[in-house]
Amino acid sequence: MVAGHIARTKPKPWECHGLTYVFRGHGAANGSVSRPGAKLVDVARRVGVSTGTVSNVLNRPDAVAEPTRLKVLEAITDLGYVRNAGSGELAVHWRRSGFATWLFRPAARGRYPGRGNQEEHPVPVIAEPWPGIPARGRGASKRAEACWVPIAPGLTPHGLRHTHKTLMREVGTPPKLMDERMGHEDGSVQSRYDHITAGMRQALMTALTGMWEEALDARRAMSPGSPVAALDAVLRARG
């Protein structure tokens, strides 16, 4: 999935320090994300295409296949996107605290955190495609058609490490292999004489793959597709 994402997005080194980021942020340095109304990236997510494709529809429509062009124009109308109201250009990368606060936790809890005098509030979403696309910018709640419900209250990015180790214990993974995957070091004599075999690795990967495929089947039973390109591809491949 990560390899496919890299192939689609073709990330480039950031001019500031030359590092390459696989996942870009939603914010923009010029503050365009705080301006009212839908952004270019919102239109792209609604249709399931890149922001470059939406830009082509607006600037070079002949370069876009007709069915895709019509879908983009329909999304522009549905979302009320206003050209040049804000660039919608994505920031180079997420900051760790911003990712946890404004992306991960709202997805798990269904609520954005409070900020300043504003109390925490539900994540407003455009209902289609399921399970909804967050409506962003000023007036988002007025444009929203629904809101997310909590799916894992209290879950944090670090909590995923606890989940992963618990699942490894569940399938009987040897402690030495668990430590390696978690990045832990055990200096005990028992660990020194313990070793990891190819068979241990294969058994773990088989168990984790089975869990992953069960989760995909459960998700596909809810809806056969997703507005998230990487997830949409694996869901449809199971059809």
C-alpha positions in Angstrom: 0.0 0.0 0.0 2.8 2.4 0.9 4.6 1.6 -2.4 1.4 2.3 -4.4 0.9 5.6 -2.6 4.5 6.6 -3.4 4.0 5.7 -7.0 0.8 7.8 -7.3 2.0 10.9 -5.4 5.6 10.9 -6.6 7.0 12.8 -3.6 9.9 15.1 -4.1 12.6 16.4 -1.7 11.5 19.5 0.3 13.5 22.6 -0.7 14.2 23.6 2.9 16.3 20.6 3.9 16.1 18.0 1.1 14.0 15.4 3.0 11.2 13.6 1.2 7.9 13.1 2.9 5.5 10.4 1.7 2.4 11.9 3.3 1.7 15.6 2.9 -0.3 17.8 5.3 -3.6 19.5 4.8 -2.5 23.0 5.9 -0.7 25.6 3.8 2.0 28.0 4.9 0.1 30.9 3.5 -3.0 30.1 5.7 -5.2 29.3 2.8 -6.8 26.4 4.7 -8.4 28.9 7.1 -10.2 30.7 4.4 -13.9 29.9 4.0 -15.3 27.3 1.6 -14.2 24.1 0.0 -10.6 23.7 -1.2 -9.1 22.1 -4.3 -8.1 19.1 -2.3 -11.7 18.6 -1.0 -12.9 18.3 -4.7 -10.1 15.9 -5.4 -11.0 13.7 -2.5 -14.7 13.8 -3.4 -14.0 12.4 -6.9 -11.0 10.2 -5.9 -8.5 11.9 -8.2 -5.3 13.9 -7.6 -5.3 17.7 -7.1 -3.4 17.9 -10.4 -6.4 16.3 -12.2 -8.8 18.9 -10.7 -6.4 21.7 -11.7 -6.3 20.3 -15.2 -10.1 20.3 -15.4 -10.0 24.0 -14.5 -7.1 25.0 -16.6 -6.7 22.4 -19.4 -10.0 20.5 -19.6 -9.0 18.9 -22.9 -6.3 17.0 -21.0 -8.8 15.1 -18.9 -11.0 12.2 -19.9 -14.6 13.3 -20.3 -16.1 11.0 -17.6 -13.5 12.2 -15.1 -14.0 15.9 -16.1 -17.8 15.6 -15.6 -17.3 14.0 -12.2 -14.9 16.8 -11.1 -17.4 19.5 -12.3 -20.2 17.8 -10.4 -18.1 17.7 -7.3 -17.2 21.4 -7.7 -20.9 22.2 -7.8 -21.8 20.0 -4.9 -19.1 21.3 -2.6 -19.4 24.9 -3.7 -15.8 25.2 -4.6 -14.8 28.7 -5.7 -11.8 29.0 -7.9 -8.9 31.2 -6.5 -10.7 31.5 -3.2 -7.7 29.7 -1.7 -4.9 27.7 -3.2 -5.7 24.5 -1.3 -2.0 23.6 -1.8 -1.0 21.0 0.7 1.8 21.6 3.2 4.9 19.5 2.7 4.3 17.3 5.7 2.3 16.9 8.9 3.8 18.0 12.2 3.6 15.1 14.7 1.4 17.0 17.2 -0.8 18.3 14.4 -1.3 14.9 12.9 -2.4 13.4 16.3 -4.6 16.4 17.3 -6.3 17.2 14.0 -6.3 14.0 12.0 -5.8 10.8 14.1 -7.8 11.5 17.2 -10.8 13.1 15.4 -10.9 10.0 13.2 -11.0 7.8 16.2 -13.1 9.9 18.5 -15.4 11.6 16.0 -14.6 15.0 17.6 -12.2 17.9 17.0 -10.4 19.1 20.2 -11.3 22.5 21.7 -9.1 25.5 20.9 -9.1 28.8 22.7 -12.6 29.6 23.7 -14.1 27.0 21.4 -15.2 23.7 22.9 -14.5 20.4 21.2 -17.1 19.6 18.5 -18.1 16.8 16.1 -16.3 16.3 12.9 -18.6 17.7 10.2 -18.6 15.7 7.0 -19.9 15.8 3.4 -21.9 12.5 3.4 -20.8 11.1 0.1 -18.7 9.1 -0.6 -19.2 6.9 2.5 -18.1 7.2 5.3 -18.0 11.0 4.5 -15.3 13.5 3.8 -14.5 16.1 6.5 -15.8 19.6 5.6 -13.0 22.1 6.3 -12.7 25.9 6.4 -14.9 28.5 7.9 -18.6 27.6 7.8 -17.8 23.9 7.6 -20.6 22.9 10.0 -23.2 24.7 7.8 -22.0 22.9 4.7 -21.9 19.5 6.4 -24.5 16.8 5.9 -23.5 14.5 8.8 -20.8 14.0 11.4 -18.7 11.0 12.4 -19.4 8.8 15.4 -16.6 7.6 17.7 -15.1 4.3 16.6 -12.2 4.1 19.1 -12.5 6.6 21.9 -9.2 7.3 23.7 -7.0 5.7 21.0 -3.8 7.6 20.3 -1.0 7.0 17.7 1.2 5.5 20.5 -1.7 3.3 21.5 -1.2 1.4 18.2 2.1 0.1 19.6 0.2 -1.4 22.5 -2.4 -2.9 20.1 0.3 -4.4 17.9 2.1 -6.1 20.8 -1.1 -7.4 22.2 -2.0 -9.0 18.9 1.4 -10.6 18.7 0.9 -12.1 22.1 -2.5 -13.3 21.0 -1.0 -15.4 18.1 1.9 -16.7 20.3 4.8 -14.7 18.9 8.1 -15.5 20.6 9.3 -12.7 22.9 12.6 -12.2 21.0 10.6 -11.5 17.8 8.2 -9.2 19.6 11.1 -7.2 21.0 12.6 -6.8 17.6 9.4 -5.5 16.0 8.9 -3.1 18.9 12.4 -1.8 18.8 13.2 -3.1 22.3 16.4 -4.6 23.6 16.4 -7.3 26.2 19.8 -7.7 27.9 19.0 -10.8 29.9 20.9 -14.1 29.6 17.7 -15.8 28.4 17.4 -13.3 25.5 21.1 -13.7 24.6 20.7 -17.4 23.9 17.4 -16.9 22.1 17.3 -16.5 18.3 14.7 -15.6 15.6 14.2 -18.0 12.7 12.7 -17.5 9.3 9.8 -19.8 10.3 9.0 -17.5 13.3 8.8 -14.5 11.0 6.7 -16.3 8.5 4.3 -17.6 11.2 3.8 -14.0 12.5 3.3 -12.5 9.0 0.8 -15.2 8.2 -1.2 -14.5 11.4 -1.1 -10.7 10.9 -2.1 -11.0 7.3 -5.0 -13.1 8.3 -6.2 -10.4 10.7 -5.7 -7.7 8.1 -7.7 -9.6 5.5 -10.5 -10.2 8.0 -10.6 -6.5 8.8 -10.8 -5.7 5.0 -13.7 -8.1 4.5 -15.5 -6.6 7.5 -14.9 -3.1 6.1 -16.0 -4.1 2.6 -19.2 -5.5 3.9 -20.0 -1.9 5.0 -19.1 -0.4 1.7 -17.1 -1.7 -1.3 -15.1 1.5 -1.8 -13.4 4.3 0.0 -12.5 7.9 -0.7 -9.0 7.0 0.5 -7.2 5.9 -2.7 -4.9 3.3 -1.0 -7.8 1.7 0.9 -10.1 1.9 -2.1 -7.6 -0.1 -4.2 -7.3 -3.0 -1.7 -11.0 -3.1 -1.1 -11.9 -3.4 -4.8 -9.1 -5.9 -5.3 -11.0 -8.2 -2.9 -14.1 -8.0 -5.0 
